[in-house]
């Protein structure tokens, strides 16, 4: 192994941290609208009030309850098919339609009783059936949640009915919101693609709050005059054409609906528009029913302006490129590209793929992979099956299909499966889409094939990834921290999200770190593949402190003060939709369907995403961490380095930060030494170039240990 002196390590693995934690009260604190509602009525009162709402266009809410027990020898799949066939038959009779269509409904279960609620033009008065449900013991939170979902559907169908004729079948079918056709003209095969959103509600019995989510869906469609039919219905393009929706397609490949659009781009047709619409409709329904509620807002109490940086990212060990790209029909272009990359990254050699065990432990490796156009990933099983994550590949390997995986996935799988031998190896993947690009000569106008260089941002990301992996996995030391001495354990989890976790799909890595005189020393990590073993051996992971270990969770364990810090996001954590002081829908309506990019608190339609630049920041540097302290917990929202573009592809998540003592008691999270460490190690970004990841350097280190 290369011998590196302490002074060299200090210079070349240094991080730059502010001398003190400059946490301050936030002078930018507008109230932001969120997707959460605090319901102050009890569940039975809320249900009663919702059921008292009048019918809409003659349609009301009805219910059927079926008692059916599964025979001991019967499989659950067969029982489910039989049950839903019976439900479909009963709904057909109730609604007076032929038994040849699929109704969309939710089923609630209590013992051997099954409840189905639906919309009917001949709905019975609710008092004729609601008491039976209460006697049978159905969860009133879930009933109220289902009834509210049906009221939401009635609202949207009533709105559609002002412009188009709504068939009876639509009332008990899936409905999709915010549908927009990606292009007005079809592709070469006559296909249109339609983006839409599907809503879901959750009324929490533990906290009494209500939230909603919108999931992106994408459809393939054809012009209706072609005579093709499906069960999905149709859509009009600006009143000009009628399209028949044919099938749902993979949204990761086809979906293009952005989260937000500003300025010259129309506001309608983005997800934020639909979120504000649903939030407004739910508020209206709750108000009409005289339900006591308050919309939850986010309002920053504190902010942090300083982030961790790193000035030098120079590798101490040689870099070798592993050429895993198919040269195809143009080996000359392939060679030009490989040698260009070797020179650009100062690599010492280019080699062909080798198994992990044959790679030199004292060398850093960059593996070039051919990116698949379909999903942008290079992970595959054989020639035809594309995968989306290392964890999918790991499951295939454990099923005996490792030899069918692509080369880079095999490296990562071997790293995980033989962790003790491999956790100090450094290798990084880089997906390459095209070796050449077309370029027109400005003088001759002749189009020629030229080298397609890797972007500056991607090159910087590669250098950052390799530098951090080398520092963490090999040198095991980082210097430059202005933090109190302490001892911690970094914990990362990957596991099945199902309730019945199988013994072979749990991976937990615990990495002890010690801070002393500004130096972070990283001890040997330990991987656990058994949850019971993990809980028994890792401090702070007992059932009293962490009731359930969830997939992709990170924990910072303070072993001195016996406190665990957890940062997480769920559907019950607020999402910032807009300003609580002004309605984005109304602003857009008054401005030709446009939303301007105002950051000032008294003008903005999207606070915290859009903010004035802090005076202490450099030009075009907007990044800041906003914190809302709520009792013992805290909500975190981190802005991006630059102001959002006119089109924002995705939302920025709010995270909840909680502190729990080893014996399971709540602690004030903002007074913990571990919280200061976690927040002060947020980066401008050590790994991803010019992007806010909203994760601490400690979390990144922990995840590196888990899957390189």
N, C-alpha and C positions, 0 to 999 in steps of 0.2 A: 504493500500500500504506500502511496506517496506520502512522504513525511512533510508535514506543514507546521511551521513554527507558530507559537502563540501570537506573535506580532502579526504574522501574515493572516492568521485566522481573524484577528481583530479587524484588520483593514478590509478583508475581503468577504466577511460574512456579517459586517456591521449593519444594524438597523438604527434609524434615527428616531428618537422619541422625545417629545417635549419634556422639559425638566420637571414639570408638575402637571397634575390633572386639572386642566382649566375647564372644569364643568361650571357652567354659568346659567343663570335664569334666562329663559328665552325671551328676547324682546320681539321676536316674530312668533306670534301665537294666535293665528286665526282659527276659528272653529271649523273643522272639516266634517262634512257629511260622511257617514259610513253606512254599511249594509246591515247594521245591528239595531234592534229595537229592544228596549227593556220593557217587558210586559208587567204591569203592576197588579193586574187582576189575577186571580187564581185560574187554573186551567179549566175547571168546571164552569166558572163564570164566563170566561172568554168563549168557551164552546157554546154556551147558551146564547150569548149575544150574537155570535156569528150565525147561528142557526135561525135567529129571529130576523135576519136581513130578508127583504122581499126578493121574490124571484126576478130574474132578468130576462126580458122578452119571453116570459112564460116558462123559462127553465129554472128548476130548483134542484136541491140536493136530496137524494134518497139513498137508502142503504139496504143491503141484503146481508143476512148472517147465515152461514152454513155450518152445520155440525157434521164433522166427518173425521173419523179416526183412522189412522193408518194401520193396516194389518201388519202383524209382526214380521211376516215373511216378505212383505212387499218392499221394493226398493223406493227410496225417497224420490228419485227421478220419475218413476212410474206413478207414484202417488200424486206428485205435483201435476203431471200431465192430466191425470184423471180429475183432480180437483179443479183445475182451470177450465177443463172442458165443461164441467158442470156449471161453473160460474158463467162462462160464455153463453151457455144455453139459457140460464136464468135471465141474464141481461137481455138476450134477444127477445124473450117473452115479455119482460118488463117494458122494453122500449118499442115493441111491436115491429121489429125488423127481422129480415131473414137471417138465419143462423149460418152466415157464410162470411162474416167479417170478423176481424180481430179487434176487440175493444181494449182500450188502454185504461188500466186502473191500478190502484194500490191495494194490496191485501194486508190486513192486520190480523195477527194470530194471538189467541189466548187459549191455552190448553188445546182442546180439539175443536174449537170454534174459529171460524174465519170470517172476517168482516170485509165487505167491499162497499165503498161509497162511490156514487156515480151521479151524473147530471141527467135529469129526466124532465120531459115536457109535462109530465103528469105526476110530479113528486108528491108524496104523502106529506101531511103536516109532520114536522119533525118530532113532536111530542108523542106520535104514535109508535116511534121506533127507538128513540134515543135512550129511554129508560132501560130497555132490554140490553143495550150495549153496556150501560153502567152496571147492571146486575151481573152480567157475564164477566165484568172486570177488565174490559179493554182499556188500554192506556189512554187516558183522556188527553194527554199532551199530543199523542200521535193522532188521535181523532181530530183535535182542534187544528193540528198542522195540516191534515188531509183536507179538512173543510176549507181552511184558508187557501190552500192550493187550488181547490175547485172554484172558489170565489175569484181568485186571480185569473183563472182560465175564462170564467164567465165575462169578466171585464174585457179581456182582450178580444174574445169572440164578439161581444157586443160592439166594440169599436170597429172590428172588421166588417160587421154587418151594416155599418153606415155606408160602406162603399161597394161591397160585394154580397152576393147571396151566400149565406152560410148553410151548408147541408146539415141535416140532423146527425149524420155520422161524425161530424167534426167535434161535437160536444163530448164524445167519449173516445177521442183519438189523441195521439200525441200532438202537442202544438209547439211550434218553434218561434222564437222572437227575433226581431231585428234582422230578418232575412234580407240578404243583399247579393245580387249577382255580381261575380267578380269582373266579368267583361260583358259588354252588350252583344258582342259577336261571338259565335261559337269557335272552338278550335277546329283543326283539320278534320277531325272525326265527327264533327257536329255536336260535340259535347259542350254544355255550359257547366260552370261550377258555382254553387250557391252556398254562401256562408250563412249560418244561423246560430241561434243560442237556445239552450234548453235550461229551464229554471228548476231549481230544487229548493225546498224550504226545510228548516230544522228549528223546532221549538224545544228548547232544552228543559227537561224536567229538573235538572240539578241547579240551574241558575235562573230559570224563568225568562230567558231572553230568546229572541227570534232572529234568525239570520237566513239569508238566501245566497245561493251560488248560481252562476251562469256558466254552463259548459259549452264550449265551441263544438259545433257539428258542421260537417261539410257534405253536400249532396252533389251527385252527378245528375244532370238534367238534359232533356232534349226538347226541341220545339214541339208544342202540343199537336200541331197539324200533322206531325209524322205518324200519329196514331198509336204511339207507345203508351202503355198504361202501367201504373204501380199503385201501391197503397199509400204513398206518401203525399199525394195531392199535387197542387200546382202553385205557381207563383207568377205574378205579372211583372214585366220590366217596364216601369214608367208608363204603364198603360198601353204600350205598343205591342208587346208579345206576351203570349201565355206559354209558360214552360211546364212540362211534366217532370216532377222530381222522380228519379228512377231508383237510386240507391244511395245509402250512406257510404262515403269513401274515407280512407285514412286521413284524418285531419293533419297529422304530422307532415304528410306529403303535400296535401292540396289546400289546406285552410290558409286564408290570407287576411282574415279580418284583423285589423290592428286594434290595440287597446284604446288609443286616443288619437284624434286628429285636431290640428290647430290651424288658425289663420286662413290660408287660401284653400284648405281642404275642408270638405263638408263634414259637419259633426255627426249627422245621422249616418248609420252604417258602421259605427265603431262600437266596441263593447262598452265603453264608458257611457255612451248614450243610452244603451239598453239598461245598464245598471241603475242610472238615475231615473229612468222610466219606471222600472220595477219598484225601486225604493219609494217613488212618489205614489204609485198605485197602491202599494201595501199600506202606506200612511193613510191614504184616502179610505180604504176598506176598514181599517181599524177605527178611524174617526167616525165613519158612518155607523159602525156597530157600537159606538160609545164605549169602546174598550179603553181602559186607562193605560197609557203607554207613553214612553218618551224615546225619540230617536237618539241613538248613541252618537256622540261626537268625539272627535280626536282633537285635543288642544295641548300643544307642547308646553311643558312646564320648565324644561331645561334643554340646553343644547351643548354639543361638543364640536369644536371647530378643528381640533388638531388630530391628525391621523399618523399612523406609523409609516415610515418610508424607508427605502433602502437605496443608497447611492451607488454601491458597487455590486455588480452581478457577474463577477469573473470566475470562471471555473478553475479549480485547482488540479483537476485530473483531465486526461485526454478525452476528447469527444470523438466517437466513431459513429458513422452513419450506416444503418442497416437498410439496404435497398430492397424494399418489399413491393416495388412498383412493377407492374407488368409493362415491359417496353412496347408491347403490341407491334404495330406495323411500322413504327418509326423509332428504331433503336438509336439513331443519331440524335434526335431531339431528347430522348431519354438520357443519354450520356451528357449532353450539354446541360441539362437541368440538374443532374446529380452533381456534376463538378462545380456548377455555379453555387449550389447550396453548400457544398463542402468549403469553398473559398469564403463564402459569406459568413459562415458560422465557425470558421477556423477549425474545422474537423481534421483529424490526422489521417483518417482512412475511410474507405467505403467497403463494406463487406456484404455478402449474401446472408439471408436469414439462417440463424442457428438456434438450436434449442437453448432454453434459459440456462440449463446446467453447464453448457459449453461456453457461455459468455464470461469474459474476464470480470471478476468482481471489482477490480481496480480501475475500471474504465466506465465512462458515461456513454450511454447509447441513445441515439435518436432513430426511431423506427419510422420509415416513410411508408404510408399505406395509401392504397387507391380508394378514394372516397366514392361511395355509391351515390349516384344522382338521385335515387328514389327517396332516401331519407337522410342523406348527408353523412351517414355513418359508414365506417369501414368494417363493422362487425357483421360477420356472416357465418352461416352454418351450411357448408356445401356451396354449390353454385347459385342456388335459387332462393334460399331462405335468409332474409335479412333480419338482424337483431338490433335492439336499440340500447342495450346496456351490457356492461361487463357481468352484471349479476344474472342476466338471462343466459349469457355464455357459460357462466359457472354452473348453472342448473343443467345445461346440456352436457357439460363435461362430466358432472356427477352421474348423469344418465348413461354414460359410456360413449358419448359422441365427441370427445375432446379432439380426436384426430380430424374431425370434419370442420372444426373451427378455423377461422382465418388465423394467420401467424401471430399477429399482435395480441389477439384475444387469448391464444394459447399461452403466451408469455405471462399475461396478467393472471390467468387461471392458475398456472404453475406457481406464481408468486404467492397467491392466497393459499393454495392447497399445501404448500410446503413452506409456510411462513417462517419458521425458525431458521431455516437455511438461507432464505432469500430476502429477508426484510432489509438488508443493507445494499441490495442491488439498485442501481439507478438506470432507469430507461424511461423514455418519453416518446409518445406517439405523435405523429403529424400527418393529418389527412391531406392528400394532394388531389385536387379536382382535375386540373388540366396542365399539361406540360408546356403547351403553346397557346397563343392567342392570336387572333386576327388583328392586324394593324394597317391602317391606310396611310400611304405615303402622302404628306400634305402637298407635295409638288406634282408628282405623277398620278396621284389618286389610285395607284395600284395597291391592292390589298395583299399583304404578305403574312406568312406565319412567323411569329417571333416568340422568343422565350417569354413565358408567363411567370413573372417573378412573384415570390411570396411577399405578401404585404408587410410593411414595416411593423404594423401592430402584431401580426402573427409571429414574426421573427422575435420581437421583444417578449412575447408570451413564451416562446420556446426557451429563450435564454433564462427567463424568470423561473420557469418550471424546473429546468435542469439545475440552476443555481440553488434553489430552495431544497430540492431533493438531495443534492450533494451535501449541503450544510446540515440537513436534518438526519438523513439516513447514514451518512458516512462520518462527517466530522462531529455530529451530535452536540453542536455548541453554536449559539448565536450571542453576540455581544451588542452593547449599546443601549440597554434598557435602563430607564430611570424609574425604577419601581422598587418597592420594599421587598426585602428578602422573603421567600416563602417556598412552600412545597406543595405541589399540585399533581393531579393525575388527569390527563386528557383522555376522554372516553368517546369512542365512536361505535355506532351500532349499525349493522345491516341484518335484517331479519324479515321473515314473512309477516305481513300485516294482518293475517287472518287470526281469529281467536284461537283456533286449534293448531298451534305451532308445532310442526314436526321437528324432531331432534336434529336434523341435518341441515336446517336452513337458518341457523343463528350464528352470527359472527360478531364478536365484541372485542375491540382492541383497547387495552389500557396502557397508556404511555406516561410513566412518571417523569416530571420535570422539576428542577430545582432552580430557583432564582437566588443568586448570591452576588452581591456587589456589581449589579448590572449585567451579569452573565446568566443566560439560560442554558443549563446543562440538561441534556436529554438522555434519559436512561433507556435500557433495553425495553422495547414494547413486549407485551404479552397478549397473544390472541387466544380467545376462548370460543369454542364451538358448541358449548353446552350452557344454556341459560342458568341453570341451577348452580353449576360450577362457577360461572361468572359472578353471580350475585353473592356467593359465599366467600369469594376471594378478593373482590374489588371493593375497597372502602367506599361507603356511600351509595352502593347499588342495591342495598337491601330493600325488601318489599315495602317497608314503612316509609322509606325516603323516596323511592321511585316505584310507584305502584305498577306501572306498566312500561316495559321497554319497547319503544316504537322504532320502526324502520327509519334510518337516516338521521337519527337523533345524535346530538353532541352534548356532552356534559363536562363541566369544569369542576373538578373535585378539589376543595381546599382541605388537605389532610390535617393541617395544623388547627384550623378553626372548626373543623368538622362540619362543613357546609358544602352543598352541591348547588351549582348555578346551572339552570337549564334555560335555553333560548329556543322557542318553538313558534310555529305558525299552524293554526287550524282554521276551520270555517268559522269558529267563534272568536277569532281575533279580528279586530276591525280592519276593513279595507277602506282606503281613502277614495271616495267617489267624486267629491267636489266640495264646494263651499257650503257651509250650513246657513250662510247669510244670503245667498242668492242661488237661484235655480238655473243650472246650466242649460236645461231645455228651453227655458224662457229667454235666456240671453241669446241662444242660438237662433230662436224663432225671430227675435227682433233684429238680428244681424245677418240675415240671408243664410241661415244654417252654418254660421261660422263662430268659432270660439277664439278670441284673441289670447296671446301668451302674456297676460299680465301677471307679474309676480307679487305686486303690492297687496298687502292683506285686505285692503278695502276695495280691490278691483278683481282679484284673481278668482277664476272659476275652478282651479285645481291647486289649492294651497299645499305647500310643502314639496310637491313636485316642482312647482314654479315658485322661486323665492328670489328676493333681492340678494345680490352677491355680498357676502360679508366683507367689511372694509379691510380686514386683515389678510384676505385671500388675494392671491395673484390674479392677473387678468384671466378671465374665462375659467376661474376655479370657483365652483359653487358648492362643492361637497361639504355637507355638514350633517351631523347626527342629531335628530330631534327626539326628545324623550318626554313621554307623559307619565309622570309618577301617579299610580293609582293604588293607594293603600300600600301594602307590602310589595306590590309588583310594579313593573314598569313596561311601557310600550315603546318600541324603538322604530324609527323610520329614518333611513339614510338616503339622502338625495344623491343624484349622480354628479360626477365631476363637472359635466357641462349641462347647460340648459337643455331640456328635451327638444328633439327635432319636431318638425311639423307633424310627422307621423311617429307615434310611439307604438312599437310592436307589442310590448307587454307591460303589465303593471308592476310596480315595486311593492313588495310585501311589507306589512307591519309585523314585527315579532314581539312576542311577550317574553319578558325576562323574569324568572322567579328564583327565589333562594329557599332551600329546604335544609334543615339540620339533619344530621345522620339519624336522629330518632324520630324524624317525620314532622317536625314543627315548622311552621312558616317563619321566615326571617325577613327583615327589611332588606330588600335586594340592593338598594342604592347605598347602603352603609357597609357593604361587604368588600373586603380587600380583593376577593376574587372577581367581583363585578368591575372594580376599577381596572384590574388587569385585563379582563375580557374586552372592555370598551376601549381602553387605551391601545390595544393591539389590533384594533380595526385599521385597515390599510387604505391607502390611496389606490393601489392594489398591487400587492407583491406578486401575484400570480397572473391575473388577467390584465392585459394592458389597457389603460384608460377606461376602466370599468369598475363600478362599485359592486362588490360581491356581497356586501353586508355580512361578511364573516370575519372573525378574528383570525390573525395569523396562527393562533393556537389551534383553532378549529381546522385550519388547512393542514397543519402539521399532523393532527390526529387522523385526518382522512388519508393523508399520504401513507401513514403506517398501515392503514386498513387495506388499501388497494393501489399503492404506488401512484 
